[in-house]
Amino acid sequence: MNISLKLTMKQARCNYCGEYIVKGEPQIKWSWKSRKGWVGKTYYHPDCFIDDRLHSLKINPPATVTKKLGRPISKLTSEQRTLRIKLMKYYSRDKGSPEKQLKLREQIKAVGGVPASWE
């Protein structure tokens, strides 16, 4: 998307008000691309462009972001966290014996819960 402000080289019609932009007056040219190349162009008077953008903001206000990005903070203490990591390492090492894995699962549930991918 390109937005440029320059003097008009040839007459163009304003996309907002519909009047002609006379040669030599300032104009805003808004052009955009797709995979095929430059697809569209619209021309505006500078005042009309500002009015058009303000109008579109009133119609479609930007969404407020309430969700924080990244991994959620763990509610475990540092001791619980280290114990849980040790138990999960033991669990990954003992692939052959299901009895040990069940005991380790119960211990992991008590510390901080079993990962969702295990259930």
ZIJOPE-V203090 format. One record per residue. SS is DSSP state (A for helix, B for strand, O for the rest). BURIAL is b if it has 9 or more other C-alpha atoms within 8 Angstrom, else e. Layout:
SS & BURIAL
SS & BURIAL
This chain:
O & e
B & e
B & e
B & e
B & e
B & e
B & b
O & b
O & e
O & e
O & b
B & b
B & b
O & b
O & e
O & e
O & e
O & e
O & e
B & e
B & b
O & b
O & b
O & e
O & e
B & b
B & b
B & b
B & b
B & b
B & b
B & b
B & b
B & e
O & e
O & e
B & e
B & e
B & b
B & e
B & e
B & b
B & b
B & b
O & b
A & b
A & e
A & b
A & b
A & e
A & e
A & b
A & e
A & e
A & e
A & b
A & b
A & e
A & e
O & e
O & e
O & e
O & e
O & e
O & e
O & e
O & e
O & e
O & e
O & e
O & e
O & e
O & e
O & e
O & e
O & e
O & e
A & e
A & e
A & b
A & b
A & e
A & b
A & b
A & e
A & e
A & b
A & b
A & e
A & b
A & b
A & e
A & e
O & b
O & e
O & e
O & e
A & e
A & e
A & b
A & b
A & e
A & e
A & b
A & b
A & e
A & b
A & b
A & b
A & e
A & b
O & b
O & e
O & b
O & e
A & e
A & e
A & e
O & e
